[in-house]
Amino acid sequence: MHFDLNKSLEILERTPLVLEAMLSGLSEEWIRSNEGPETWSPYDVIGHLIYGEKTDWIPRMEIILSQKADRSFQPFDRFAQLAENTNKTLTQLLEDFKTLRKQNIEQLRSKNLTQDDFALTGKHPAFGEVTLAQLLSTWAVHDLNHISQISRVMAKQYKDEVGPWFEYLGILKK
């Protein structure tokens, strides 16, 4: 599939609802458990998504669209959520994420982007030159990646409980 903004928006608009349906009302064990040292729980992942909504996707889009001489992106702190959200409940995080995502999608739509805009570039600190189409594609895939991660982390909580079915549950082998 080639990049299409409307197809990307299909994912971006649904992610907050998917995560809310998946995680709301679950016990702390489900939302705070991880896969071991230096891994993230579902709670941590939601915090990471919030931080990205604040500092990554739209700010980087704006840098690309500015067409200033220096279109370098600021490095993204992939672990900022570990310190930022310690006093919030999962319900609060899900609401924050839903609100921020709605605002960001509204801002994205307000740009009335053209095919020419999608070819504009910015400079990623690790990858170098990237296009707006690549950034927006990555945003959608980033959501899907973290939905998958949350599913994997949760599934692994029962890894030892599934007995012989382990052989048929690929999610437990990752």
ABEGO torsion letter per residue (X at the ends): XBBBAAAAAAAAAAAAAAAAAAABGBBAAAAABBAEBGBBBAAAAAAAAAAAAAABAAAAAAAAAAGBABABBBBBBAAAAAAAAAABBAAAAAAAAAAAAAAAAAAAAAAGBBAAAAABBBBBAAAEBBBAAAAAAAAAAAAAAAAAAAAAAAAAAAAAAAEAAAAABAAAAX
